[in-house]
Amino acid sequence: MTPSSTPTAVTPSVVTATAVTPTAVTPTAVPAATTSLSRESAEAVIAEARGRIDALDAQILDLVQRRITVSAEVQQARIATGGPRLSLTREMEILERFRDRLGRPGTDIAMLLLELCRGRV
């Protein structure tokens, strides 16, 4: 939650959430909403946050589609020069980068991306 969207009725109690750091996924403290937040206020916060999530999801989907297109260009160039369509060394680098940034689930995300981008030539 950004400072501008933080409800004013939040108490200093804390819950643990997950934040992504440059090296791994780590727990971070997030203010916990309490009963002092009215139902209407909570619904407004949720609706606004879900709108931001939907916008982020749309950007992620656009980026994945762009990645598929760029990957096809790489595959075409490799094939045109007599090389293999895929580079396992490159795929291992990608898997490692995602794992380093997101922890173990990052590997799953990278595998899905690589699968989406294979064989599009």
Secondary structure as UniProt FT lines:
FT   HELIX           3..5
FT   TURN            8..9
FT   STRAND          14..20
FT   STRAND          25..31
FT   TURN            35..36
FT   HELIX           39..80
FT   TURN            81..82
FT   HELIX           88..102
FT   HELIX           104..117
FT   TURN            118..119
//
